[in-house]
Amino acid sequence: MIDPQLLRDAPDLLKKSQLARGDSAEAVDVAQAADIARRAAIAAFEDLRAEQNAFGKTVAKAPKEEKKELVAQAQALAGRVKEASAASTVADEQFDAAIRAIANPIIDGVPAGGEENFVTLRTHGTPVSFDFEPQDHADLGEKLGAIDIKRGTKVSGSRFYFLRGIGARLELGLMNMALDHALREDFVPLITPTLVRPEVMAGTGFLGAHADEIYYLPADDLYLTGTSEVALAGYHADEILDVSEGPIRYAGWSTCYRREAGAAGKDNRGILRVHQFNKLEMFSYIHPDQAEAEHEKLVGFQEAMLQACELSYRVIDVAAGDLGSSAARKFDIEAWVPTQGTYRELTSTSNCTTFQARRLDTRYRTESGKTAPVATLNGTLATTRWIVAILETHQQADGSVVVPEALRPYLGGLEVMEPVA
């Protein structure tokens, strides 16, 4: 949720951000009107309540013969106070709904437009080329005995799979390598719940335009999370944190679930776009003034991991229309996938400024002693999708795959993954 003071002081800035995202600028006008109505309703209620309190003292001091009439007036006034209180509650609810319709204002420099309007910030490495016909990760995974899509589909339906043998070991090795990296950077590891309450899911901003991608269990009124970011954001809800010494960092390891609604026919082959996967997610709580510097650090941690996996990649500044409502800026890192001849997203890292913390009431204490919302940031450090780029990039003509050197200690020293009979 945005800062209501920003709505009052800089509505044009919010409209500019909404337009850059491709969202409605009129939402700002609606929220402004709702804010005015809410404040008027609160003032009316408080005035009537003050009148009621004063009148109550008059009744208490009045002579006995006057009290009957005064009590009747007091009862009528009490009815008006009750009505004003109800009107104030309704106005507050309407304002809350209106302000929640406004996305987090983007940070200066974020490119305007949709998914295709990203800006490439830098590239690393040279996309691999082969002197043989490369296989895609699905074929490689099957021949290595690493990925079993056929049985995944049999058991659970489309976009499900089994990782088996070296595939299971590869994912665990990758996740453990990422965890070791996170520990070196003072992240506290958490294995998070994957079912969360509606107020936590809403607090992170995931119940907006992409709510149809989230699994919901109506009998329990719980949501399955598509990223441990959700549970990590809710971890300190309704708390006051001490961020005076720097960021509070967590690394959340969890299984993630996404319905991939609307993605029919896109990336059907293999495990690039699936309903269930594992992920290690970085999450930072930090003083708002330090959020942009922390964002750059999270990207640096991701790049270190991708370089350790010996992958070619590019870092992009995601366009405003592709940010999602919570992020004020997002950097994606896309690795080269040889058989697709293009870069595909492996990591995202988002600066959500105070948007999520304001919804979840996560604060820090300012120098004046008052409280204010912290900033929150998140970013992927490893996930199942990385297997796609690792298998395709490091394949050899005989169908074997060279294990990146940094990953070998996590696979018992294995240097080459060999096809199975």
ZAMARGU-4260 file (C-alpha; in steps of 0.2 Angstrom, whole numbers, plus 5000, padded with zeros to 4 digits):
<rodrens>
0) 5000/5000/5000 | 5006/5017/4996 | 5009/5031/5009 | 4993/5041/5010 | 5003/5057/5012
5) 5010/5054/4995 | 4993/5053/4988 | 4989/5071/4996 | 5006/5079/4992 | 5011/5071/4975
10) 4996/5064/4966 | 5004/5068/4949 | 5019/5057/4953 | 5007/5043/4956 | 4998/5046/4940
15) 5014/5046/4931 | 5019/5030/4939 | 5002/5022/4935 | 5003/5027/4916 | 5021/5020/4915
20) 5014/5004/4921 | 5000/5004/4909 | 4988/5006/4924 | 4974/5018/4927 | 4978/5035/4932
25) 4960/5038/4937 | 4963/5026/4952 | 4973/5041/4959 | 4958/5053/4958 | 4946/5039/4965
30) 4958/5037/4980 | 4960/5056/4983 | 4941/5058/4983 | 4939/5043/4995 | 4953/5051/5006
35) 4943/5067/5007 | 4927/5058/5011 | 4935/5047/5024 | 4943/5062/5033 | 4926/5072/5032
40) 4917/5056/5040 | 4930/5055/5054 | 4929/5073/5058 | 4910/5072/5058 | 4910/5057/5070
45) 4923/5065/5081 | 4913/5082/5082 | 4897/5072/5087 | 4906/5062/5100 | 4914/5078/5108
50) 4896/5085/5108 | 4890/5069/5116 | 4903/5070/5129 | 4899/5088/5133 | 4881/5085/5133
55) 4883/5071/5145 | 4891/5082/5158 | 4876/5094/5156 | 4864/5081/5159 | 4873/5075/5175
60) 4872/5093/5182 | 4855/5097/5177 | 4840/5099/5190 | 4830/5083/5192 | 4815/5091/5183
65) 4825/5094/5167 | 4833/5078/5166 | 4819/5068/5158 | 4819/5079/5142 | 4838/5080/5142
70) 4840/5061/5143 | 4829/5060/5128 | 4840/5072/5119 | 4855/5062/5124 | 4848/5047/5117
75) 4844/5055/5100 | 4862/5062/5100 | 4869/5044/5104 | 4859/5038/5088 | 4867/5051/5078
80) 4885/5046/5085 | 4881/5028/5081 | 4876/5033/5063 | 4892/5044/5061 | 4903/5030/5068
85) 4896/5018/5055 | 4898/5030/5041 | 4916/5033/5046 | 4919/5014/5046 | 4912/5013/5028
90) 4922/5028/5022 | 4938/5020/5029 | 4934/5004/5020 | 4931/5013/5004 | 4947/5022/5006
95) 4957/5007/5010 | 4950/4998/4994 | 4954/5013/4983 | 4972/5016/4989 | 4976/4997/4987
100) 4971/4999/4969 | 4986/5010/4966 | 5003/5001/4963 | 5019/5005/4971 | 5026/5020/4963
105) 5041/5016/4952 | 5058/5022/4956 | 5066/5035/4944 | 5074/5027/4929 | 5063/5012/4928
110) 5058/5010/4909 | 5040/5013/4905 | 5030/5000/4895 | 5027/4982/4895 | 5036/4965/4895
115) 5046/4969/4879 | 5052/4986/4885 | 5065/4981/4897 | 5083/4988/4896 | 5098/4977/4896
120) 5110/4983/4910 | 5125/4971/4906 | 5129/4954/4900 | 5141/4941/4906 | 5150/4927/4896
125) 5147/4922/4878 | 5133/4911/4873 | 5139/4894/4871 | 5140/4886/4853 | 5142/4868/4849
130) 5150/4858/4835 | 5136/4846/4836 | 5117/4847/4837 | 5113/4851/4855 | 5099/4842/4864
135) 5086/4852/4875 | 5085/4849/4893 | 5070/4838/4892 | 5079/4825/4881 | 5095/4827/4891
140) 5086/4825/4907 | 5077/4809/4901 | 5094/4801/4895 | 5103/4805/4911 | 5089/4798/4921
145) 5087/4815/4929 | 5070/4821/4924 | 5054/4810/4922 | 5040/4820/4914 | 5030/4806/4908
150) 5027/4799/4925 | 5025/4816/4933 | 5011/4819/4920 | 5003/4802/4924 | 5003/4805/4943
155) 4998/4824/4943 | 4994/4830/4926 | 5003/4842/4914 | 5017/4853/4920 | 5022/4841/4933
160) 5038/4830/4934 | 5049/4819/4944 | 5067/4824/4947 | 5076/4807/4950 | 5093/4801/4952
165) 5106/4814/4947 | 5092/4826/4944 | 5087/4826/4962 | 5105/4827/4968 | 5108/4841/4956
170) 5094/4852/4963 | 5099/4848/4981 | 5117/4852/4977 | 5112/4868/4969 | 5101/4873/4983
175) 5114/4869/4996 | 5127/4879/4986 | 5115/4894/4987 | 5112/4891/5005 | 5131/4891/5009
180) 5132/4908/4999 | 5118/4915/5009 | 5126/4910/5025 | 5142/4919/5020 | 5131/4935/5018
185) 5123/4934/5035 | 5106/4927/5029 | 5097/4917/5042 | 5090/4901/5034 | 5072/4898/5036
190) 5061/4883/5030 | 5045/4892/5028 | 5026/4887/5028 | 5019/4885/5010 | 5001/4888/5016
195) 4997/4906/5022 | 4982/4916/5028 | 4973/4928/5016 | 4979/4944/5025 | 4997/4938/5022
200) 4995/4934/5004 | 4986/4951/5001 | 4999/4960/5011 | 5012/4955/4999 | 5002/4961/4984
205) 5000/4944/4976 | 4980/4945/4976 | 4980/4958/4962 | 4981/4955/4943 | 4989/4938/4945
210) 4978/4931/4958 | 4972/4917/4946 | 4989/4910/4946 | 4988/4906/4965 | 4981/4889/4972
215) 4968/4892/4985 | 4960/4880/4998 | 4943/4887/5002 | 4939/4874/5015 | 4954/4880/5025
220) 4954/4898/5019 | 4973/4896/5015 | 4984/4900/5000 | 4998/4890/4993 | 5013/4901/4990
225) 5022/4903/4974 | 5037/4909/4983 | 5043/4910/5001 | 5043/4929/4999 | 5025/4928/5005
230) 5029/4919/5021 | 5045/4929/5024 | 5036/4946/5022 | 5023/4940/5034 | 5036/4934/5047
235) 5038/4951/5055 | 5020/4957/5052 | 5014/4969/5066 | 5032/4970/5073 | 5044/4984/5076
240) 5062/4979/5070 | 5079/4986/5073 | 5087/4990/5057 | 5099/5003/5064 | 5114/4991/5061
245) 5109/4986/5043 | 5098/4974/5035 | 5089/4959/5043 | 5091/4945/5030 | 5083/4929/5028
250) 5085/4914/5015 | 5069/4905/5014 | 5069/4887/5007 | 5052/4881/5001 | 5042/4871/4988
255) 5033/4884/4977 | 5016/4882/4968 | 5009/4891/4953 | 4994/4888/4943 | 5002/4896/4927
260) 4984/4902/4922 | 4984/4909/4905 | 5000/4900/4900 | 4992/4886/4890 | 5003/4881/4875
265) 5018/4891/4882 | 5034/4882/4887 | 5024/4866/4888 | 5040/4855/4885 | 5052/4851/4900
270) 5053/4860/4917 | 5054/4878/4912 | 5036/4883/4917 | 5029/4871/4929 | 5016/4870/4943
275) 5028/4865/4957 | 5047/4868/4960 | 5059/4872/4974 | 5067/4889/4977 | 5079/4897/4989
280) 5073/4915/4991 | 5083/4930/4999 | 5073/4942/5009 | 5079/4959/5017 | 5071/4970/5029
285) 5080/4987/5029 | 5079/5006/5032 | 5071/5014/5017 | 5086/5025/5014 | 5097/5009/5011
290) 5085/4999/5000 | 5092/5004/4983 | 5110/4999/4989 | 5103/4983/4996 | 5095/4979/4979
295) 5111/4980/4970 | 5119/4969/4983 | 5106/4956/4980 | 5109/4956/4962 | 5127/4954/4965
300) 5124/4938/4975 | 5113/4931/4961 | 5127/4935/4948 | 5140/4926/4959 | 5129/4911/4959
305) 5126/4911/4941 | 5145/4913/4937 | 5148/4899/4949 | 5137/4888/4938 | 5147/4894/4923
310) 5132/4901/4914 | 5131/4916/4901 | 5118/4928/4906 | 5111/4946/4905 | 5104/4958/4919
315) 5089/4968/4914 | 5079/4982/4921 | 5061/4976/4920 | 5049/4988/4912 | 5036/4996/4924
320) 5021/4986/4916 | 5030/4970/4920 | 5034/4974/4938 | 5019/4968/4948 | 5010/4979/4960
325) 5022/4977/4974 | 5039/4981/4966 | 5045/4999/4963 | 5060/4991/4953 | 5065/4974/4948
330) 5080/4967/4940 | 5079/4950/4931 | 5094/4939/4927 | 5091/4929/4911 | 5103/4914/4907
335) 5106/4909/4889 | 5097/4893/4884 | 5106/4886/4869 | 5091/4876/4861 | 5080/4891/4862
340) 5093/4903/4855 | 5088/4916/4868 | 5090/4922/4886 | 5077/4915/4899 | 5073/4922/4916
345) 5082/4912/4930 | 5081/4925/4944 | 5072/4941/4949 | 5075/4953/4963 | 5063/4966/4968
350) 5064/4982/4978 | 5046/4984/4986 | 5051/4999/4996 | 5038/5001/5010 | 5023/4995/5000
355) 5022/4977/5008 | 5028/4983/5026 | 5014/4996/5026 | 5001/4983/5022 | 5008/4971/5035
360) 5012/4984/5048 | 5031/4980/5049 | 5040/4995/5056 | 5056/5002/5063 | 5058/5016/5076
365) 5064/5033/5069 | 5076/5044/5078 | 5061/5054/5085 | 5055/5039/5093 | 5040/5037/5081
370) 5038/5022/5070 | 5038/5021/5051 | 5037/5006/5038 | 5053/4997/5034 | 5058/4993/5016
375) 5057/4975/5010 | 5067/4967/4996 | 5067/4949/4989 | 5077/4939/4976 | 5080/4921/4970
380) 5096/4913/4974 | 5093/4896/4966 | 5078/4887/4959 | 5073/4871/4950 | 5073/4881/4933
385) 5092/4883/4934 | 5093/4865/4929 | 5087/4869/4912 | 5102/4881/4908 | 5115/4870/4917
390) 5110/4854/4907 | 5109/4863/4890 | 5125/4874/4893 | 5137/4860/4899 | 5131/4846/4888
395) 5143/4836/4877 | 5141/4827/4860 | 5138/4810/4869 | 5124/4816/4879 | 5134/4818/4895
400) 5134/4834/4905 | 5149/4842/4913 | 5146/4847/4931 | 5151/4865/4935 | 5167/4865/4946
405) 5159/4874/4960 | 5144/4862/4961 | 5155/4846/4961 | 5158/4846/4980 | 5139/4846/4982
410) 5138/4830/4971 | 5151/4820/4980 | 5165/4826/4968 | 5156/4821/4952 | 5163/4829/4937
415) 5152/4822/4923 | 5134/4817/4923 | 5133/4801/4911 | 5118/4795/4902 | 5110/4779/4909
420) 5106/4763/4900
</rodrens>
